[in-house]
Amino acid sequence: MIAAPVGFQCPECVAQGQAAVRSPKTVFGGKLTTSSTVTMTLIGISAAVFVLQFLLGVNAVASDWGMWPAAVAVNSEWYRLLTSVFLHGSWLHLLFNMYVLFVLGPPLERLLGHVRFLALYLIAGLGGAVASFSFSGINTVSVGASGAIFGLMGALVVAGRHMKADITQVLVLIGINVVIGFVAPGIDWRAHFGGLVVGAAVAFVFSKAPRGKSQTLVQVAGCAAIVVVLAGLALYRASEIQALIPVG
């Protein structure tokens, strides 16, 4: 028994009562949180990976792990579709992407919850990589979290409209970055658009899933469908490249 404000309580009864209390959830079904654990972890991983790049050679690591369409299609190095998201071409490239993640990540993570936010980031990053794979030159090597970052922007637009919030600033931010993507040399604007579209699609799935017991199931099914579509696009592009460069 343990002391209580009035009398004593059975420890087992207290534990059962606490277990029966449901954690409050956001409108998108995630557990209500005030922390930015996933955002900070993603920033930490990206920074640590770039330190390794810097030590081992930025270009060498990009060549081995970055988005290189020919290597993906001919050598079946499909891991590049995700590893490229955590690589960067320079300190400035890293700092810009991580700053935007630091600004946009926490509010989205609070809206979606940790798990859904992580799913959004990874699927949007995959969408950006698939777009780069599908529309870049076969020997173009690209790296960066820009696809995932644009995915967060697209998700904020959809989530903001769903909650009837003012999304003007986000739209302006997207417009400025789209222009920069076309004007500045060396920027993979294909990944930007791919991430933007896929991030918006994931947020649409999260926002339209009916609230209740089936909400999570519908959201998982919707995200799985998006991944399947991306896989289909990637396989189609791989077949095109293989026709140009016969395997073996």
N, C-alpha and C positions, 0 to 999 in steps of 0.2 A: 504494500500500500504506500501511496505517496501523499504528502500533505497538500491540501487544497485550501482556497480561501474559506470554504465552509466544510469542515469534516475532512474525510480522506477519499481518495479515488484509487480504483484498481488500475495498475499500469497497463494491463492487457486491454481493459475497456477504453482507456484513453487512446491507445494506439489504434484500436479498431475504429473509434470515432473519428480520429484524424484521417485515417485511410478512406473513410466513407465520404469525406468532404471533397468535392470536386474542385480542381484548380480552375480559377477563372480563365476564360478564353477570349481571344479577340474575335472580331466579326469574321475573320478569315479562318477561324478554327484553331489557330495556334495558341499555345499557353501564353498568358499575359506575362510580359517580362519588362523590366526596366534596364536590363543589362544589354551590352553589345558584344557578347562573348564571341559569336561567330565572326562578326566584322573584324574585331581585333585579332582573332586567330588567323583569318585570311590575310590581313596586312602583315602579320608576323611571318607567316609562311612565305609570302611573296618576297619580303625583305631578305629572309634567310636564304632563299633560293638565289636571289640576285647576288648576294655575297659570295655564294659558291660559284656563280657564273663569273664574277669578277676575278676570283682566285684561279679558276680553271681556264678562263678565256671566254669572254662573252660570246664571240662569234662561233667558237668551237662548240659550246654547249647548245647554242641556238641551232647549229647545223645537226646536232645529234638528237635534239628533243623538240625543236620548233616545228611549226606547221610548214611542211615541205610536201606539196601535193604528189610529186613524183615518188618520193620515198614511201608515202602512205599507200599509194596505189600499187606500186611495183613490188615493194618489200613487205607489204602488209603491216606497216608500222602504225597501226591505228591509235596507239597510245598518244601519238603526237596531237590528236584532236583535243586532248585534255592537258597534257603537259605544257603545251604552248601557252596556255592561259596563265601559267604561273611563271613564265619567263618574260624578261624585258630586255630592250636593246641598249639602255643607258640608264644612268642614275636619274636623269631628268624624266625619262619615260616612266620609270618606276614611281618617282615622287608625284608626278601628275596623276597617275592612275590611283595611287594609294590615297592621295588627298581627296579625290572625288569619292572614293569608297568610304573614307572616314566621314565625309559630310553626308552622303546619301544612305550609307549602310545602317546606322543606328535607328533612324526613324522607320525604315522599312522592316528592320528586324523586330522592332517593337510592335509593328502592325501585324506581321506575319507569324512571329515566333521563330525560335532558332532553327528548327528543322526545315520549315517551309522557306525561310530566307536562304539557307544553304542550298536547298534544291533549286531555287530561283537562280542563284549565282552560278552554280555549276551547269545547269541546263542552258542558261543564256550564254555562258562562256562557250559551251559546246556548239550552240547555234552560230556564234560568231566564227568559230573555227571551221564549221562545215561550210559557211558562206565563203570564207577565204579559200577553202579547199576547192569549192565548186567553181569559183569565178576568177581566181588568180592564175597567173602563168604557172605551168607545172614545175618550174624550177625556182619559183619565188619562195623564199623563206621568210616567215613572219612570226612574230611573238608578241605577247602582251595580253593584259587583262581587259583591254578596251571593249571587246565584245561583251564581257560580263558586266562592265561598268555601264555600257549603253543599255544593257538589259535591265539594270536597276532603274535607269531613267524611264524606260518604257513601262516598267512595272509601276513606278510612281504616278505616271500619267493615268494608267488604268485604275489603280487603287484610289487615287485622288478623285477621279470622276465618280467612282463607286460610292465614295463617302461624301460626295458633293463639296469637295474642298477646292480652293483656288490653286490651279496647277500652272498658272501663267509663268512663274519663275522656272519651272521645270521645262516647259516648252521653249522658253528663251535659251536655257542652257543647252537643250538638244540642238536648237537651230545654230547656235554659235559653234558647237563642236562638229556639226555636220559640215559647216562652211570650212572650218579648220582642216577637216579630213580631206576635203577636195583641194584646198589651196596649198597646205604644207606638204612638201615632198616626203616620201617614205612612209606615209601613214596608210594603213590598210583600211580604207573606208568600207570595204566589203564586210569585214568583221564587225564594224560599227553597225551597219544596217542589219546584218544577221542577228547580232545580239539584241538590238533594239526591238526587232519584230518578235523574236522568240521570248524575250523578257516580258513583252506586253501580252503575248499569248499565255504564258504561265500565270501571270497576274489575272488574266481574264478567267482562266480555269479556277483559280483560287476564289475569285469574287463571285462567280456565278454558281458555284457548288451550293446546293441547298443546305441550310443550316440544320443540324440534327445528327443523328447517328450515322447517316450515310455521307456526311460532308467529307470526311477524310478519304473514304473509299473513292468517291467521285473525283476528288483532287488527285489522288494517286493514279487513277485510271487516265485522267486527262493529261497529266505530266508524262505518263508512259506512252500515250499516243503521240505526243509531241516528239519524244525521243525516237519513236519508231519512224516517224516521218523524216527526221533528220538522218537516221540510219539509212533509210531508203535513198535519200538524196546523195549521201556519201557513197553508197554502193554504185549508184548510177554514174557518178562522176569518176569513180575508180575504174569502171568498165570503159569509159571514154579514154582515160589516160592509158590504160592497158592496151587499147587498140592502137594508140600512137607509139607506145613503147612495149612491144611484146615481152611478156614475162618469160625469163629463161632464155 
